[in-house]
Every structure is written in C-alpha cells, then in structure tokens.
Amino acid sequence: MDKLAMGNYGIYVWSCFALTFAVVLFSEWRARLRHKRVYRDIEVRIKALEER
C-alpha cells in the first residue's frame, strides 16, 4: 500500500495519471471522429465528380 501512497503524494500522482489518460483517450476519440468526417467528405466529392 505504501507504493500506491508514494510518500503522501499518491493522490497528486495518480490524479495526474488519470487526467493524462483521459486527455489521451479524448484526443484519440476526436481524431477518429475527424478522420471519419474527412473520409465521408472525400467520398461525397468523388461521387460528385463522377456524376459530372
């Protein structure tokens, strides 16, 4: 249990890890959404060019 407490700095350390993990997950989620949106936009543009 002392290893988790990290000399009374455990709350600070583990909250920083949790916050960093949350930011990384959020960034990954946003990147995937943007990728899908851009891919759909490219598909729409290609279809519009084919219809010409």
N, CA, C and O atoms as a CHARMM CRD file, in Angstrom:
* protein
*
  208
    1    1 MET  N      0.82700  -1.20100   0.00000 PROA 1      0.00000
    2    1 MET  CA     0.00000   0.00000   0.00000 PROA 1      0.00000
    3    1 MET  C      0.86700   1.25900   0.00000 PROA 1      0.00000
    4    1 MET  O      0.44900   2.30100  -0.50500 PROA 1      0.00000
    5    2 ASP  N      2.06500   1.16600   0.56100 PROA 2      0.00000
    6    2 ASP  CA     2.95000   2.33000   0.56200 PROA 2      0.00000
    7    2 ASP  C      3.37500   2.73600  -0.84400 PROA 2      0.00000
    8    2 ASP  O      3.60200   3.91400  -1.11900 PROA 2      0.00000
    9    3 LYS  N      3.48100   1.74400  -1.73700 PROA 3      0.00000
   10    3 LYS  CA     3.86600   2.07700  -3.11100 PROA 3      0.00000
   11    3 LYS  C      2.78700   2.90700  -3.79300 PROA 3      0.00000
   12    3 LYS  O      3.09500   3.79400  -4.59000 PROA 3      0.00000
   13    4 LEU  N      1.51900   2.62200  -3.48300 PROA 4      0.00000
   14    4 LEU  CA     0.43100   3.41400  -4.06400 PROA 4      0.00000
   15    4 LEU  C      0.35900   4.80600  -3.45000 PROA 4      0.00000
   16    4 LEU  O     -0.01300   5.76600  -4.12600 PROA 4      0.00000
   17    5 ALA  N      0.71300   4.92000  -2.17400 PROA 5      0.00000
   18    5 ALA  CA     0.65900   6.21600  -1.49700 PROA 5      0.00000
   19    5 ALA  C      1.77700   7.13000  -1.96600 PROA 5      0.00000
   20    5 ALA  O      1.61800   8.35100  -1.96600 PROA 5      0.00000
   21    6 MET  N      2.89900   6.56200  -2.36400 PROA 6      0.00000
   22    6 MET  CA     4.05200   7.30000  -2.88400 PROA 6      0.00000
   23    6 MET  C      4.47300   8.43700  -1.96300 PROA 6      0.00000
   24    6 MET  O      4.64300   9.57400  -2.40300 PROA 6      0.00000
   25    7 GLY  N      4.63200   8.13000  -0.72500 PROA 7      0.00000
   26    7 GLY  CA     5.11700   9.13800   0.21500 PROA 7      0.00000
   27    7 GLY  C      4.17400  10.31400   0.35900 PROA 7      0.00000
   28    7 GLY  O      4.61800  11.46200   0.33700 PROA 7      0.00000
   29    8 ASN  N      2.90500  10.06300   0.50400 PROA 8      0.00000
   30    8 ASN  CA     1.85500  11.07800   0.67200 PROA 8      0.00000
   31    8 ASN  C      1.62100  11.93500  -0.57700 PROA 8      0.00000
   32    8 ASN  O      0.89000  12.92400  -0.51800 PROA 8      0.00000
   33    9 TYR  N      2.22600  11.56900  -1.68600 PROA 9      0.00000
   34    9 TYR  CA     1.99000  12.27300  -2.94100 PROA 9      0.00000
   35    9 TYR  C      1.14600  11.43300  -3.88900 PROA 9      0.00000
   36    9 TYR  O      0.96700  11.80200  -5.05000 PROA 9      0.00000
   37   10 GLY  N      0.63600  10.33100  -3.41600 PROA 10     0.00000
   38   10 GLY  CA    -0.11500   9.39900  -4.25000 PROA 10     0.00000
   39   10 GLY  C     -1.34100  10.01100  -4.89800 PROA 10     0.00000
   40   10 GLY  O     -1.61100   9.76200  -6.07300 PROA 10     0.00000
   41   11 ILE  N     -2.07900  10.80100  -4.15300 PROA 11     0.00000
   42   11 ILE  CA    -3.30200  11.41700  -4.70900 PROA 11     0.00000
   43   11 ILE  C     -2.94000  12.31900  -5.89000 PROA 11     0.00000
   44   11 ILE  O     -3.59400  12.29000  -6.93200 PROA 11     0.00000
   45   12 TYR  N     -1.89500  13.11400  -5.70900 PROA 12     0.00000
   46   12 TYR  CA    -1.45500  14.00900  -6.78600 PROA 12     0.00000
   47   12 TYR  C     -0.96600  13.20400  -7.99200 PROA 12     0.00000
   48   12 TYR  O     -1.35500  13.47800  -9.12800 PROA 12     0.00000
   49   13 VAL  N     -0.11700  12.21700  -7.73800 PROA 13     0.00000
   50   13 VAL  CA     0.47200  11.43200  -8.82300 PROA 13     0.00000
   51   13 VAL  C     -0.60000  10.67400  -9.58800 PROA 13     0.00000
   52   13 VAL  O     -0.63900  10.72400 -10.81700 PROA 13     0.00000
   53   14 TRP  N     -1.47700   9.96600  -8.86500 PROA 14     0.00000
   54   14 TRP  CA    -2.48300   9.15400  -9.54500 PROA 14     0.00000
   55   14 TRP  C     -3.53600  10.00700 -10.23400 PROA 14     0.00000
   56   14 TRP  O     -4.07000   9.60400 -11.26600 PROA 14     0.00000
   57   15 SER  N     -3.84400  11.17200  -9.68800 PROA 15     0.00000
   58   15 SER  CA    -4.79000  12.05400 -10.37600 PROA 15     0.00000
   59   15 SER  C     -4.17000  12.60700 -11.66300 PROA 15     0.00000
   60   15 SER  O     -4.87100  12.78900 -12.65800 PROA 15     0.00000
   61   16 CYS  N     -2.87700  12.86900 -11.64700 PROA 16     0.00000
   62   16 CYS  CA    -2.19600  13.31500 -12.87100 PROA 16     0.00000
   63   16 CYS  C     -2.20000  12.21300 -13.92100 PROA 16     0.00000
   64   16 CYS  O     -2.43300  12.47900 -15.10100 PROA 16     0.00000
   65   17 PHE  N     -1.94400  10.97200 -13.49800 PROA 17     0.00000
   66   17 PHE  CA    -2.00700   9.84900 -14.42700 PROA 17     0.00000
   67   17 PHE  C     -3.41200   9.71500 -15.01300 PROA 17     0.00000
   68   17 PHE  O     -3.57000   9.51500 -16.21700 PROA 17     0.00000
   69   18 ALA  N     -4.41400   9.82500 -14.17400 PROA 18     0.00000
   70   18 ALA  CA    -5.79800   9.68900 -14.62900 PROA 18     0.00000
   71   18 ALA  C     -6.16000  10.81300 -15.60400 PROA 18     0.00000
   72   18 ALA  O     -6.79600  10.56800 -16.62900 PROA 18     0.00000
   73   19 LEU  N     -5.76000  12.02600 -15.28700 PROA 19     0.00000
   74   19 LEU  CA    -6.05000  13.15500 -16.16700 PROA 19     0.00000
   75   19 LEU  C     -5.34500  12.99700 -17.51300 PROA 19     0.00000
   76   19 LEU  O     -5.93400  13.25700 -18.56200 PROA 19     0.00000
   77   20 THR  N     -4.10200  12.57600 -17.48000 PROA 20     0.00000
   78   20 THR  CA    -3.35500  12.34600 -18.71500 PROA 20     0.00000
   79   20 THR  C     -4.01900  11.26400 -19.55100 PROA 20     0.00000
   80   20 THR  O     -4.15700  11.41300 -20.76500 PROA 20     0.00000
   81   21 PHE  N     -4.42900  10.18600 -18.91700 PROA 21     0.00000
   82   21 PHE  CA    -5.10100   9.09600 -19.61200 PROA 21     0.00000
   83   21 PHE  C     -6.40500   9.58300 -20.23600 PROA 21     0.00000
   84   21 PHE  O     -6.71900   9.22500 -21.37100 PROA 21     0.00000
   85   22 ALA  N     -7.16400  10.39500 -19.50700 PROA 22     0.00000
   86   22 ALA  CA    -8.42500  10.93000 -20.02600 PROA 22     0.00000
   87   22 ALA  C     -8.17800  11.83400 -21.23500 PROA 22     0.00000
   88   22 ALA  O     -8.93100  11.78100 -22.20700 PROA 22     0.00000
   89   23 VAL  N     -7.13800  12.65500 -21.18500 PROA 23     0.00000
   90   23 VAL  CA    -6.82500  13.55000 -22.30000 PROA 23     0.00000
   91   23 VAL  C     -6.41200  12.74200 -23.52600 PROA 23     0.00000
   92   23 VAL  O     -6.81300  13.06100 -24.64500 PROA 23     0.00000
   93   24 VAL  N     -5.61600  11.70500 -23.32300 PROA 24     0.00000
   94   24 VAL  CA    -5.19000  10.85800 -24.44500 PROA 24     0.00000
   95   24 VAL  C     -6.39600  10.15900 -25.07100 PROA 24     0.00000
   96   24 VAL  O     -6.52100  10.11200 -26.29500 PROA 24     0.00000
   97   25 LEU  N     -7.28000   9.62000 -24.24000 PROA 25     0.00000
   98   25 LEU  CA    -8.48200   8.97300 -24.76800 PROA 25     0.00000
   99   25 LEU  C     -9.36100   9.95800 -25.52800 PROA 25     0.00000
  100   25 LEU  O     -9.86500   9.63500 -26.60300 PROA 25     0.00000
  101   26 PHE  N     -9.54600  11.14200 -24.98800 PROA 26     0.00000
  102   26 PHE  CA   -10.35100  12.16700 -25.64300 PROA 26     0.00000
  103   26 PHE  C     -9.73700  12.56600 -26.98300 PROA 26     0.00000
  104   26 PHE  O    -10.45000  12.72100 -27.97500 PROA 26     0.00000
  105   27 SER  N     -8.42200  12.73100 -27.01100 PROA 27     0.00000
  106   27 SER  CA    -7.74100  13.09800 -28.25100 PROA 27     0.00000
  107   27 SER  C     -7.88700  12.00900 -29.30500 PROA 27     0.00000
  108   27 SER  O     -8.11100  12.30300 -30.47900 PROA 27     0.00000
  109   28 GLU  N     -7.76300  10.76200 -28.89100 PROA 28     0.00000
  110   28 GLU  CA    -7.93400   9.64400 -29.80800 PROA 28     0.00000
  111   28 GLU  C     -9.35100   9.60200 -30.37000 PROA 28     0.00000
  112   28 GLU  O     -9.54600   9.39800 -31.56800 PROA 28     0.00000
  113   29 TRP  N    -10.32500   9.79500 -29.50900 PROA 29     0.00000
  114   29 TRP  CA   -11.73200   9.79800 -29.91600 PROA 29     0.00000
  115   29 TRP  C    -11.99700  10.91000 -30.92700 PROA 29     0.00000
  116   29 TRP  O    -12.64900  10.68400 -31.94700 PROA 29     0.00000
  117   30 ARG  N    -11.48900  12.11500 -30.64200 PROA 30     0.00000
  118   30 ARG  CA   -11.69900  13.24700 -31.54400 PROA 30     0.00000
  119   30 ARG  C    -11.01100  13.01800 -32.89100 PROA 30     0.00000
  120   30 ARG  O    -11.55500  13.37700 -33.93500 PROA 30     0.00000
  121   31 ALA  N     -9.82500  12.42600 -32.87000 PROA 31     0.00000
  122   31 ALA  CA    -9.10300  12.15600 -34.10500 PROA 31     0.00000
  123   31 ALA  C     -9.86400  11.15100 -34.96600 PROA 31     0.00000
  124   31 ALA  O     -9.94000  11.30200 -36.18600 PROA 31     0.00000
  125   32 ARG  N    -10.42400  10.13200 -34.33000 PROA 32     0.00000
  126   32 ARG  CA   -11.20100   9.14700 -35.08400 PROA 32     0.00000
  127   32 ARG  C    -12.45200   9.77400 -35.69500 PROA 32     0.00000
  128   32 ARG  O    -12.80100   9.47600 -36.83700 PROA 32     0.00000
  129   33 LEU  N    -13.12600  10.63700 -34.94100 PROA 33     0.00000
  130   33 LEU  CA   -14.30300  11.32400 -35.48000 PROA 33     0.00000
  131   33 LEU  C    -13.93400  12.19900 -36.66700 PROA 33     0.00000
  132   33 LEU  O    -14.62500  12.20600 -37.68600 PROA 33     0.00000
  133   34 ARG  N    -12.85200  12.92900 -36.53000 PROA 34     0.00000
  134   34 ARG  CA   -12.41600  13.79900 -37.62300 PROA 34     0.00000
  135   34 ARG  C    -12.03300  12.97900 -38.85000 PROA 34     0.00000
  136   34 ARG  O    -12.35400  13.35200 -39.97800 PROA 34     0.00000
  137   35 HSD  N    -11.35600  11.87700 -38.63000 PROA 35     0.00000
  138   35 HSD  CA   -10.96400  11.00900 -39.73600 PROA 35     0.00000
  139   35 HSD  C    -12.19600  10.51100 -40.48900 PROA 35     0.00000
  140   35 HSD  O    -12.22300  10.52600 -41.72000 PROA 35     0.00000
  141   36 LYS  N    -13.20600  10.07300 -39.75800 PROA 36     0.00000
  142   36 LYS  CA   -14.43600   9.60200 -40.39800 PROA 36     0.00000
  143   36 LYS  C    -15.11800  10.72500 -41.16900 PROA 36     0.00000
  144   36 LYS  O    -15.60800  10.51000 -42.27800 PROA 36     0.00000
  145   37 ARG  N    -15.14900  11.90800 -40.59500 PROA 37     0.00000
  146   37 ARG  CA   -15.79500  13.04900 -41.24100 PROA 37     0.00000
  147   37 ARG  C    -15.06700  13.42700 -42.53300 PROA 37     0.00000
  148   37 ARG  O    -15.70600  13.68300 -43.55400 PROA 37     0.00000
  149   38 VAL  N    -13.75200  13.46300 -42.49000 PROA 38     0.00000
  150   38 VAL  CA   -12.97100  13.80200 -43.68100 PROA 38     0.00000
  151   38 VAL  C    -13.14000  12.72600 -44.74600 PROA 38     0.00000
  152   38 VAL  O    -13.27400  13.03500 -45.93000 PROA 38     0.00000
  153   39 TYR  N    -13.13200  11.46500 -44.32800 PROA 39     0.00000
  154   39 TYR  CA   -13.30100  10.36000 -45.27000 PROA 39     0.00000
  155   39 TYR  C    -14.66200  10.44100 -45.96800 PROA 39     0.00000
  156   39 TYR  O    -14.76200  10.24800 -47.17900 PROA 39     0.00000
  157   40 ARG  N    -15.70500  10.72900 -45.18600 PROA 40     0.00000
  158   40 ARG  CA   -17.04200  10.87900 -45.78700 PROA 40     0.00000
  159   40 ARG  C    -17.06900  12.05500 -46.76600 PROA 40     0.00000
  160   40 ARG  O    -17.67800  11.95600 -47.83200 PROA 40     0.00000
  161   41 ASP  N    -16.42600  13.14900 -46.42000 PROA 41     0.00000
  162   41 ASP  CA   -16.38000  14.31600 -47.29400 PROA 41     0.00000
  163   41 ASP  C    -15.67100  13.97500 -48.60800 PROA 41     0.00000
  164   41 ASP  O    -16.11200  14.39100 -49.68000 PROA 41     0.00000
  165   42 ILE  N    -14.59500  13.23200 -48.52500 PROA 42     0.00000
  166   42 ILE  CA   -13.87200  12.81900 -49.72900 PROA 42     0.00000
  167   42 ILE  C    -14.75400  11.92900 -50.59700 PROA 42     0.00000
  168   42 ILE  O    -14.78300  12.08300 -51.81800 PROA 42     0.00000
  169   43 GLU  N    -15.47200  11.00200 -49.97300 PROA 43     0.00000
  170   43 GLU  CA   -16.37500  10.13600 -50.73800 PROA 43     0.00000
  171   43 GLU  C    -17.44400  10.94900 -51.46700 PROA 43     0.00000
  172   43 GLU  O    -17.74400  10.68500 -52.63100 PROA 43     0.00000
  173   44 VAL  N    -18.01100  11.92900 -50.78300 PROA 44     0.00000
  174   44 VAL  CA   -19.04500  12.77700 -51.39600 PROA 44     0.00000
  175   44 VAL  C    -18.46400  13.54200 -52.57500 PROA 44     0.00000
  176   44 VAL  O    -19.10600  13.65200 -53.62000 PROA 44     0.00000
  177   45 ARG  N    -17.25400  14.07200 -52.41800 PROA 45     0.00000
  178   45 ARG  CA   -16.63100  14.82700 -53.50700 PROA 45     0.00000
  179   45 ARG  C    -16.32300  13.94100 -54.70500 PROA 45     0.00000
  180   45 ARG  O    -16.49200  14.35800 -55.85100 PROA 45     0.00000
  181   46 ILE  N    -15.86900  12.71200 -54.44100 PROA 46     0.00000
  182   46 ILE  CA   -15.58800  11.78800 -55.53800 PROA 46     0.00000
  183   46 ILE  C    -16.87100  11.43800 -56.28600 PROA 46     0.00000
  184   46 ILE  O    -16.88400  11.41300 -57.51600 PROA 46     0.00000
  185   47 LYS  N    -17.93700  11.17200 -55.56100 PROA 47     0.00000
  186   47 LYS  CA   -19.21900  10.87300 -56.20100 PROA 47     0.00000
  187   47 LYS  C    -19.72400  12.03500 -57.03500 PROA 47     0.00000
  188   47 LYS  O    -20.27700  11.84200 -58.11800 PROA 47     0.00000
  189   48 ALA  N    -19.52500  13.26100 -56.51700 PROA 48     0.00000
  190   48 ALA  CA   -19.95600  14.44500 -57.26500 PROA 48     0.00000
  191   48 ALA  C    -19.14800  14.58900 -58.55700 PROA 48     0.00000
  192   48 ALA  O    -19.69800  14.97600 -59.58800 PROA 48     0.00000
  193   49 LEU  N    -17.86800  14.28600 -58.51200 PROA 49     0.00000
  194   49 LEU  CA   -17.04100  14.35800 -59.71200 PROA 49     0.00000
  195   49 LEU  C    -17.41400  13.28200 -60.71900 PROA 49     0.00000
  196   49 LEU  O    -17.36400  13.51300 -61.92700 PROA 49     0.00000
  197   50 GLU  N    -17.78600  12.11200 -60.22800 PROA 50     0.00000
  198   50 GLU  CA   -18.17600  11.01600 -61.12500 PROA 50     0.00000
  199   50 GLU  C    -19.48500  11.31100 -61.83600 PROA 50     0.00000
  200   50 GLU  O    -19.68900  10.85900 -62.96300 PROA 50     0.00000
  201   51 GLU  N    -20.35800  12.04800 -61.21100 PROA 51     0.00000
  202   51 GLU  CA   -21.66900  12.35800 -61.78700 PROA 51     0.00000
  203   51 GLU  C    -21.58400  13.40500 -62.88200 PROA 51     0.00000
  204   51 GLU  O    -22.53400  13.57100 -63.64600 PROA 51     0.00000
  205   52 ARG  N    -20.49700  14.09400 -62.97400 PROA 52     0.00000
  206   52 ARG  CA   -20.35100  15.14900 -63.98300 PROA 52     0.00000
  207   52 ARG  C    -20.27300  14.58900 -65.33900 PROA 52     0.00000
  208   52 ARG  O    -20.14900  15.33600 -66.30900 PROA 52     0.00000
